[in-house]
């Protein structure tokens, strides 16, 4: 699948006497903003804007290159417990891991994504990016709210759930999601959960 500024190439190589024509499926608009500028001007990314500023990632997101930002909306941040968000925002290392987990190493337009595609993030982890019918999915869930917002240094897809990597979780949070969740309950009943957080 070939795309031109996220427009899908439908028919290629129509030779004419004075050149070549390629047919695409949408009008290409002028792109002038970097990924960082999109974050700074979009109202629904206000919490992300604060997180990026606190993590010193703004220089990367305005630099030359080709990245895909899976941008968590304000709604995505509101879905996680307030104490979890406060902890991550106050921990520079966890915050950087969290944000790097939302940045793919190459520009990936929605039209070029096929089911079962595994992409590496800047954090070094992988995300399963795919599609279910007309919907894009991340790790099997259709959480992409808005796709293909073009920037001069990549593309932004808005996501309505936060993707928290293991490296940004406490032992307690990891245990609750695993096969030792019953043990976690026993720690809590014994008044020892603070050691896991």
N, C-alpha and C positions, 0 to 999 in steps of 0.2 A: 504494500500500500504506500503510495507516494502522496505527500501533501506539499502545498505551497502556502506558507503562512496559515496553516491549518485548513486550507481549502483542499478538498480531495481532487486529485488528478483523475479525470474520467476517461479522457482519450488523449493519447500522446502521439507526437510525431506526425502531425498533418503537414506534409511538405507543400509549400507554395513556391511560386517563382521568385519571391523576394524574402523567403525566410521559412520559419517553422511555427505552427500553431499547436498549443496544448490546451485542451478544454478542461476547465475546472468547474466546481459546483457552487461557487459563491464569489461575490465581489471582494477583492482584497482591499481592505481599508489601510490607511496610513498608520504606521505604528511609531510612536514617538517616546513613550514612557518606558523606563526600566521597571523591573519587578518591584524594586524598592519604591518607586514613585506611585505604582498602582496601590501598594500597601498604604502609602501616606494619604492617598486621596479617596480611598474607598471607605465609606462609613461602616460597612458591615465587617471591616477588618480592624476595628479600633483596638481590641484586646491584643491581636497579633502584632499591631504596630508597637504597642507598649513592650511586648515580649522581645521583639526584634531589637528595639533600642537598648533593652537591658542586657542583651546577649552579644552586642557588638557584631551582629551579622549583617548590618545594613550595608557595610562596604562590599561584602560579597554579592549582595543582591542588586547592587548598582554597578557592579563591575562587568567587563566584557565576558562573554561566555554564553553557553546555552544550557539553561537549567529548566526544570519543571518544579514549580512550587505548588504543593497541595496546601492551599491556604485555609487554615481553620477559621471559620467565621466566628463572630461573637456568640452565636447560638451554640457552636461546638464547645467553646470554653465554658459556657453556662451549664452544660450537661454534666460536667465532672464536679465532684464535691468541692466546696469552697476551700476547705483546709488543704486538699490535694493541690489545687491551683496555687494557693498562697505558698505552699512548701516549694513547688517547682520554680515559681517566679523568684523566690528568695535564694535559690541554689543555682549559681551560674553554670556549674557543670551539667546538672540535670536539665536546665533550661536549654543549653546549647545542644545537648543530645536530643531533646524533644523536637526542637526546630529543625535540626539536621535530618531527623527522621521523616520530615515532611518535604525534603528537597531531593529530587532525583538528579542524577549526574548528567542527564541529557534532556533536551527539549522533546516532549512527547505530546503531540496533538491527539485529541480524542479519536479522530478518524483513523489514526495509525495504530490504535490499540486493539489487540486481538485477545480473545479469551485465553487465560492461563499465562499471560506474559509476566515474568518476574523481573522487577527493576531494582537496581541497587541505589540506596540512598547515600547522602553525604556522610551519614553516621556509620555507614558500613553494613547496615542491615538490609534486608530485602522486603519488598512489598509485592503482593500479587495484584497486578493491575489487569482488569479484564472487562468483559461486557456481558450483560444479560439482556438480550433483546436490544432495545435502544439505549439502555442505561449503562453508564460506566460503573464499575465496581472496584472497591479496594478491599483486599483480603476477603473477597466474596460478598461484601455488603455494598448496596447501592447508596453510597453516602456523598457522592459528588453532586453538589447543588447547582453549580454553574461551571461550564467548561470553556476552554479555549479563549481565555482572555490573553491577548498577545502582548508581549513586551519586546523591547529591542534586544534583550538578552535571554529570552526564553518564553515560556508560556505558564499561565496561572490557571489552576482549576480550584474553585472554591469547594471546600468540604464541610459538611455539617456535623462531623464527629471528630474528636481529637484522637490522633494516633499516638499513644504513649508507649515508647519503647521500654523494654525491661530495665535498661540502664537508668531510666528516670523514675523508677518505682522503688518503694521501700520493700524490705523483706516481707512485711505484713501484707502489702498490696499484691506482691507476687504470690504469696502463699494462698491468699484468698481465691486466686484464679486457677489454682493447681490441685493436684490430688491430695495435698496435705491441708486442705481447708478445715477439716475437723480438728486437726492439731492446733490450728490457729485459734479456733473457738476455745479450746482448752487453755491456751495461753491467756486469752482474754478473760476467761472465767477465773483464772488464778491471779488476775491483776498484773500480768507480766507483758501485756501487749506493747507497752512503751518501749521495751527492749527491741521489738521488731520494727518499730517506726523510727 
